[in-house]
Amino acid sequence: MPATTHADTPEAPGTLGTSEASREAAPQDTPGPSADRLPLPALLALATAVFVTSLTETLPAGLLPAMSSDLGVGESAAGQTVTVYALGTALTAIPLAAATARWPRKRLLLASMAGFAAANTVTALSSAYTLTMVARFVAGIAAGLAWALLAGYARRLAPRHLEGRAVAVAMTGIPLALSLGVPAGTFLGQAVNWQTAFLVMTGLTLLLLAWIAALVPDRPGREHFAGTPVRAALRVPGVLPVLAVTLVFVLAHTILYTYIATLLDDLGLGDATDTVLLVFGAASLLSIWLVGALIHRRLRTLMVAGTLLVAVAATGLALWADSASVVYAAAALWGLGWGGVPTLLQTSAGDAAGDAADAAQAALVTLWNAAMAAGGMLGGLLFGLFGAGAFAWSALVLLVPVLAVVLAARTHGFPARRTPTA
């Protein structure tokens, strides 16, 4: 599928990608998308990279007892392997995005995946808590590098009119990691040992490196990123509302998801945790499919609907969680609302920021991971003070301002009429 390669050129805020002139003048040396279909082999490689990134972050959640025993620390200390990963991403995403702005995208993606392979290998072989924490922090840095480029890379691999669907395909790695990867990793850790789960991640990443090298087309870096710092992106109308929604929505979701096993155990459904997560994941995949099909025309509607569905799910868990059927229904609604949210937020940030898209994406990645780190800590505090019932209520309270901002950002951020570049 021959197409043109292009260097990025400045455009007016609110546009996507590069100008048509730059596309026509670009050298003809890099394969790209056809005019009417998605480059699925390349996008599925990016989806696998998203899967590796997400699963590496959350895998310890199902392995904490064994990890804490082997590392000689308590489960709460072992749980900080998730927090330090998120902190590594939050602290480094913006400076790394700026420092590597001019790198070719393929080289940058290969470097980040190699970082995951190294960090997961060290985590598997380490018997020292300090070394494990360092390896997890390095994995978080690799994630910051990956998240700052994955959504934009997916968009630039696709034809203009299919950019939203391309991001949706790439983002399928998130619900797959949460619904299938974590339970599978937990089963593997219980059947063999937790080190094997991390070594399997290393093997998967090595296969992914070969896949990317063979089938993912390259794209050039962005020369203008260094001249577009994050503070400039924040001044573009619509960027702040998207970032605010990202921070609070992810915080609400993380509090509930991180402690879902604790909540289910409190409800007497601890043995059903894997099944509940499977329902959540299946609904998330359906959500991503719907978002991919409708995002070009209905981004605002999808964002409002997603927020409302997660809020209804939290309400059900807060008020009627003593019924198993309500719990399963809430998991389905939660997944249906949440699954497409990463795609919607990253697309909204790119639409709003225009020229400053890379800076806005780096800020979004930073806030996303800051919210994940804060969600784990805040959830633990809420549990200690109020018990497991506080998780659903806190998520519901946080979703009220999320809905208010989405509804208010009708002109910029989550506009009623989306007008990407023709």
C-alpha positions as CSV (number, residue, x, y, z in Angstrom):
1,M,0.0,0.0,0.0
2,P,2.3,2.8,-1.2
3,A,1.8,6.3,0.1
4,T,3.8,9.4,1.0
5,T,5.8,10.2,4.0
6,H,5.7,13.7,5.4
7,A,7.3,16.0,7.9
8,D,4.9,17.9,10.2
9,T,4.2,21.5,9.5
10,P,2.3,24.0,11.7
11,E,-1.4,24.4,11.2
12,A,-4.2,26.3,12.9
13,P,-5.4,25.0,16.3
14,G,-8.1,22.5,16.0
15,T,-6.7,20.6,13.0
16,L,-5.2,17.1,12.9
17,G,-2.0,15.8,11.3
18,T,-0.3,17.8,8.6
19,S,-1.3,20.0,5.8
20,E,-2.2,18.5,2.4
21,A,0.6,20.5,0.9
22,S,3.1,18.9,3.1
23,R,1.8,15.5,2.3
24,E,2.1,16.1,-1.5
25,A,5.6,17.6,-1.2
26,A,6.9,14.8,1.1
27,P,9.4,12.2,-0.1
28,Q,8.0,8.9,-1.3
29,D,10.1,6.6,0.8
30,T,7.9,5.3,3.6
31,P,4.9,3.0,3.1
32,G,1.7,4.4,4.5
33,P,-2.1,3.7,4.5
34,S,-4.3,3.3,1.5
35,A,-6.9,5.9,1.0
36,D,-9.8,3.7,2.1
37,R,-8.7,1.2,4.7
38,L,-6.8,0.9,8.0
39,P,-3.3,-0.6,8.1
40,L,-4.4,-3.3,10.5
41,P,-1.1,-5.2,10.9
42,A,0.6,-2.0,12.0
43,L,-2.3,-0.8,14.2
44,L,-2.5,-4.3,15.9
45,A,1.2,-4.0,16.7
46,L,0.5,-0.7,18.4
47,A,-2.5,-2.3,20.2
48,T,-0.1,-5.0,21.5
49,A,2.3,-2.2,22.6
50,V,-0.6,-0.6,24.5
51,F,-1.4,-4.1,26.0
52,V,2.2,-4.5,27.2
53,T,2.2,-1.0,28.7
54,S,-1.1,-1.5,30.5
55,L,-0.5,-5.0,31.7
56,T,3.1,-4.3,32.9
57,E,1.6,-1.6,35.1
58,T,-1.3,-3.6,36.6
59,L,0.2,-7.1,36.7
60,P,1.4,-6.9,40.3
61,A,-2.2,-6.3,41.5
62,G,-2.9,-10.0,41.1
63,L,0.5,-11.2,42.4
64,L,0.9,-9.1,45.6
65,P,0.8,-12.0,48.2
66,A,3.5,-14.0,46.4
67,M,5.6,-10.9,45.5
68,S,5.5,-9.6,49.1
69,S,6.5,-13.0,50.5
70,D,9.5,-13.4,48.1
71,L,10.7,-9.8,48.5
72,G,10.3,-9.8,52.3
73,V,7.9,-6.9,52.5
74,G,4.2,-6.5,53.4
75,E,1.5,-6.5,50.8
76,S,1.0,-2.7,51.1
77,A,4.7,-2.2,50.3
78,A,4.5,-4.6,47.4
79,G,1.5,-2.7,46.1
80,Q,3.7,0.4,45.7
81,T,5.3,-1.4,42.7
82,V,2.1,-0.2,40.9
83,T,2.4,3.4,42.3
84,V,6.1,3.8,41.5
85,Y,5.4,2.7,37.9
86,A,2.7,5.4,37.5
87,L,5.0,8.0,39.1
88,G,7.8,7.1,36.7
89,T,5.4,7.8,33.8
90,A,4.0,11.0,35.3
91,L,7.4,12.5,36.1
92,T,9.0,11.8,32.8
93,A,6.4,11.8,30.0
94,I,6.6,15.6,29.3
95,P,10.4,16.0,29.4
96,L,10.9,12.8,27.4
97,A,8.4,13.8,24.8
98,A,10.2,17.1,24.3
99,A,13.7,15.5,24.3
100,T,12.7,12.9,21.7
101,A,10.3,15.1,19.6
102,R,12.6,14.9,16.5
103,W,13.2,11.1,16.7
104,P,11.6,9.0,14.0
105,R,8.5,7.4,15.6
106,K,9.4,3.8,14.9
107,R,12.8,4.1,16.5
108,L,11.2,5.7,19.6
109,L,8.6,2.9,19.9
110,L,11.3,0.3,19.6
111,A,13.3,2.0,22.3
112,S,10.4,2.1,24.7
113,M,9.4,-1.6,24.1
114,A,13.1,-2.6,24.7
115,G,12.9,-0.7,28.0
116,F,9.9,-2.9,28.9
117,A,11.7,-6.0,28.1
118,A,14.7,-5.1,30.2
119,A,12.6,-3.8,33.2
120,N,10.3,-6.9,33.3
121,T,13.3,-9.2,33.1
122,V,15.0,-7.5,36.0
123,T,11.7,-7.6,38.0
124,A,11.4,-11.3,37.4
125,L,15.0,-12.1,38.4
126,S,15.2,-9.6,41.4
127,S,15.0,-10.9,44.9
128,A,15.7,-7.4,46.4
129,Y,12.8,-5.0,47.0
130,T,14.9,-1.9,46.2
131,L,16.0,-3.3,42.9
132,T,12.5,-4.3,42.0
133,M,11.2,-0.8,42.7
134,V,14.0,0.6,40.5
135,A,13.0,-1.7,37.7
136,R,9.4,-0.8,38.1
137,F,10.3,2.9,37.9
138,V,12.3,2.3,34.7
139,A,9.2,0.5,33.3
140,G,7.2,3.6,34.1
141,I,9.7,5.7,32.2
142,A,9.4,3.4,29.2
143,A,5.6,3.8,29.5
144,G,5.9,7.6,29.5
145,L,7.9,7.3,26.3
146,A,5.3,5.0,24.7
147,W,2.1,6.8,25.8
148,A,3.4,10.1,24.5
149,L,3.6,8.7,21.0
150,L,1.2,5.8,20.6
151,A,-2.1,7.7,19.9
152,G,-0.4,10.2,17.6
153,Y,1.4,7.4,15.8
154,A,-1.8,5.5,15.2
155,R,-3.4,8.6,13.8
156,R,-0.5,9.3,11.4
157,L,-0.6,5.7,10.1
158,A,-4.3,6.0,9.0
159,P,-6.1,8.0,6.3
160,R,-7.5,11.3,7.5
161,H,-11.1,10.1,7.7
162,L,-10.2,7.0,9.6
163,E,-7.9,8.6,12.3
164,G,-10.4,8.1,15.1
165,R,-10.9,4.4,14.2
166,A,-7.1,4.0,14.1
167,V,-6.8,5.3,17.7
168,A,-9.7,3.1,18.7
169,V,-7.9,0.0,17.3
170,A,-4.7,0.9,19.1
171,M,-6.5,1.5,22.4
172,T,-8.0,-2.0,22.5
173,G,-4.9,-3.1,24.3
174,I,-6.2,-1.3,27.5
175,P,-9.4,-3.4,28.2
176,L,-7.7,-6.5,27.0
177,A,-4.9,-6.0,29.5
178,L,-7.3,-5.2,32.4
179,S,-9.9,-7.9,31.7
180,L,-7.8,-10.8,30.2
181,G,-4.2,-10.0,30.9
182,V,-4.4,-9.4,34.7
183,P,-6.5,-12.6,35.4
184,A,-4.2,-14.6,33.1
185,G,-1.1,-13.3,34.8
186,T,-2.7,-14.0,38.2
187,F,-3.5,-17.6,37.1
188,L,0.1,-18.1,35.8
189,G,1.5,-16.7,39.0
190,Q,-0.5,-19.1,41.1
191,A,0.1,-22.1,38.8
192,V,3.8,-21.6,38.5
193,N,5.2,-18.4,40.2
194,W,5.0,-14.7,39.9
195,Q,8.4,-14.4,38.3
196,T,7.2,-16.6,35.3
197,A,4.4,-14.1,34.7
198,F,6.9,-11.3,34.2
199,L,9.2,-13.4,32.1
200,V,6.2,-14.2,29.8
201,M,5.8,-10.4,29.5
202,T,9.5,-10.2,28.4
203,G,8.9,-12.9,25.8
204,L,5.8,-11.2,24.4
205,T,7.7,-7.9,24.2
206,L,10.6,-9.5,22.3
207,L,8.1,-10.9,19.8
208,L,6.5,-7.4,19.5
209,L,9.9,-5.8,18.8
210,A,10.2,-8.1,15.7
211,W,6.6,-7.4,14.7
212,I,7.2,-3.6,14.9
213,A,10.5,-3.8,13.0
214,A,8.9,-5.8,10.2
215,L,5.4,-4.4,9.8
216,V,5.0,-0.9,11.3
217,P,5.8,2.0,8.9
218,D,8.0,4.8,10.2
219,R,6.9,8.4,10.6
220,P,9.2,11.4,11.2
221,G,9.4,13.3,14.4
222,R,7.8,16.7,14.9
223,E,10.1,19.6,14.5
224,H,7.8,22.1,16.2
225,F,7.3,20.3,19.5
226,A,10.3,22.0,21.2
227,G,8.8,25.3,20.2
228,T,5.4,24.3,21.7
229,P,5.9,23.8,25.4
230,V,3.1,22.4,27.5
231,R,2.3,25.8,28.9
232,A,1.6,27.0,25.4
233,A,-0.7,24.0,24.8
234,L,-2.6,24.9,27.9
235,R,-3.5,28.2,26.4
236,V,-5.2,26.7,23.4
237,P,-9.0,26.8,23.8
238,G,-10.4,23.4,24.8
239,V,-7.2,21.8,26.0
240,L,-7.7,22.6,29.7
241,P,-11.2,21.1,29.8
242,V,-10.0,17.8,28.2
243,L,-7.1,17.6,30.7
244,A,-9.3,18.4,33.7
245,V,-11.8,15.6,32.6
246,T,-8.8,13.2,32.1
247,L,-7.5,13.8,35.6
248,V,-10.8,13.4,37.5
249,F,-12.3,10.7,35.3
250,V,-9.2,8.5,35.6
251,L,-9.1,9.1,39.3
252,A,-12.7,8.0,39.7
253,H,-12.1,4.9,37.6
254,T,-8.8,4.0,39.3
255,I,-10.2,4.1,42.8
256,L,-13.0,1.7,41.8
257,Y,-10.9,-0.6,39.6
258,T,-7.8,-0.9,41.8
259,Y,-9.9,-2.1,44.8
260,I,-12.6,-4.0,42.9
261,A,-11.4,-7.3,44.4
262,T,-11.5,-5.7,47.9
263,L,-15.1,-4.5,47.2
264,L,-16.3,-7.8,45.8
265,D,-14.7,-9.7,48.8
266,D,-16.6,-7.4,51.2
267,L,-19.8,-8.2,49.3
268,G,-19.2,-12.0,49.5
269,L,-18.3,-12.2,45.8
270,G,-14.6,-12.5,46.1
271,D,-14.6,-15.8,44.1
272,A,-16.3,-14.0,41.2
273,T,-13.6,-11.3,40.7
274,D,-12.3,-12.9,37.5
275,T,-15.8,-13.2,36.1
276,V,-16.7,-9.7,37.0
277,L,-13.5,-8.4,35.3
278,L,-14.3,-10.5,32.2
279,V,-17.8,-8.9,32.0
280,F,-16.1,-5.5,32.4
281,G,-13.6,-6.3,29.7
282,A,-16.1,-7.7,27.2
283,A,-18.2,-4.6,27.6
284,S,-15.1,-2.4,27.2
285,L,-14.3,-4.1,23.8
286,L,-17.8,-3.4,22.6
287,S,-17.4,0.2,23.8
288,I,-14.2,0.6,21.8
289,W,-15.9,-0.8,18.7
290,L,-18.8,1.6,19.0
291,V,-16.5,4.6,19.6
292,G,-14.4,3.6,16.6
293,A,-17.5,3.5,14.4
294,L,-19.0,6.7,15.7
295,I,-16.2,9.0,16.9
296,H,-15.9,10.9,13.6
297,R,-19.5,12.2,14.0
298,R,-20.5,11.7,17.6
299,L,-17.5,12.4,19.8
300,R,-19.3,14.7,22.2
301,T,-22.3,12.4,22.5
302,L,-20.1,9.4,23.2
303,M,-18.2,11.3,25.9
304,V,-21.4,12.3,27.7
305,A,-22.8,8.8,27.3
306,G,-19.7,7.2,28.7
307,T,-19.6,9.5,31.7
308,L,-23.3,8.8,32.5
309,L,-22.9,5.0,32.1
310,V,-20.0,4.8,34.5
311,A,-22.0,7.0,36.9
312,V,-25.0,4.7,36.7
313,A,-22.7,1.7,37.3
314,A,-21.2,3.4,40.4
315,T,-24.7,4.2,41.7
316,G,-25.7,0.6,41.3
317,L,-22.5,-0.6,43.2
318,A,-23.1,2.1,45.9
319,L,-26.8,1.4,46.5
320,W,-27.7,-2.2,45.5
321,A,-24.4,-4.1,45.6
322,D,-25.9,-6.8,47.8
323,S,-27.4,-8.3,44.6
324,A,-25.0,-10.3,42.4
325,S,-27.1,-9.5,39.3
326,V,-26.7,-5.8,40.0
327,V,-23.0,-6.2,40.4
328,Y,-22.7,-7.9,37.0
329,A,-25.0,-5.3,35.4
330,A,-22.9,-2.5,36.9
331,A,-19.7,-4.1,35.6
332,A,-21.2,-4.3,32.1
333,L,-22.3,-0.6,32.2
334,W,-19.0,0.4,33.6
335,G,-17.1,-1.3,30.8
336,L,-19.4,0.0,28.2
337,G,-18.9,3.6,29.5
338,W,-15.2,3.4,30.2
339,G,-13.8,1.3,27.3
340,G,-13.8,4.1,24.7
341,V,-12.8,6.9,27.1
342,P,-9.0,6.7,26.4
343,T,-9.7,7.0,22.7
344,L,-12.2,9.9,23.2
345,L,-9.9,11.8,25.5
346,Q,-6.8,11.4,23.3
347,T,-8.7,12.3,20.2
348,S,-10.3,15.4,21.9
349,A,-6.9,16.5,23.1
350,G,-5.5,16.2,19.6
351,D,-8.5,18.0,18.0
352,A,-8.3,20.9,20.5
353,A,-4.5,21.4,20.5
354,G,-3.8,21.3,16.8
355,D,-0.2,22.4,16.4
356,A,0.4,21.7,20.1
357,A,-1.0,18.2,19.9
358,D,2.3,16.5,21.1
359,A,2.6,18.8,24.1
360,A,-1.1,18.3,24.9
361,Q,-0.7,14.5,24.6
362,A,2.3,14.5,26.9
363,A,0.3,16.5,29.5
364,L,-2.5,14.1,29.2
365,V,-0.2,11.1,29.8
366,T,1.2,12.8,32.8
367,L,-2.1,13.6,34.3
368,W,-3.5,10.1,33.5
369,N,-0.7,8.4,35.4
370,A,-0.7,11.0,38.2
371,A,-4.4,10.1,38.6
372,M,-3.6,6.4,38.7
373,A,-1.0,6.9,41.3
374,A,-3.3,9.1,43.4
375,G,-6.2,6.7,42.9
376,G,-4.3,3.8,44.5
377,M,-3.3,5.9,47.5
378,L,-6.6,7.7,47.9
379,G,-8.5,4.4,47.6
380,G,-6.4,2.9,50.4
381,L,-7.1,5.9,52.6
382,L,-10.8,5.7,51.9
383,F,-10.8,2.0,52.7
384,G,-9.1,2.6,56.0
385,L,-11.5,5.4,57.0
386,F,-14.8,4.3,55.6
387,G,-14.5,0.7,54.4
388,A,-15.0,-0.8,51.0
389,G,-18.4,0.9,50.4
390,A,-16.6,4.2,49.9
391,F,-15.1,3.2,46.6
392,A,-18.3,3.4,44.5
393,W,-19.5,6.5,46.3
394,S,-16.2,8.3,45.7
395,A,-16.3,7.4,42.0
396,L,-19.8,8.8,41.8
397,V,-19.0,12.0,43.5
398,L,-16.0,12.6,41.2
399,L,-18.0,11.9,38.1
400,V,-20.3,14.9,38.8
401,P,-17.7,17.6,37.9
402,V,-16.6,15.4,35.0
403,L,-20.1,15.5,33.5
404,A,-20.3,19.3,34.2
405,V,-17.1,20.1,32.4
406,V,-18.0,17.9,29.4
407,L,-21.4,19.6,29.1
408,A,-19.8,23.1,29.5
409,A,-17.0,22.5,26.9
410,R,-19.5,22.6,24.0
411,T,-17.5,25.0,21.9
412,H,-13.9,23.9,22.6
413,G,-12.8,20.6,24.1
414,F,-15.9,18.5,23.5
415,P,-17.5,20.5,20.7
416,A,-21.0,19.8,19.5
417,R,-19.7,19.9,15.9
418,R,-16.3,18.2,15.4
419,T,-14.5,19.5,12.3
420,P,-11.2,17.6,11.8
421,T,-9.0,18.5,8.8
422,A,-10.7,17.5,5.6
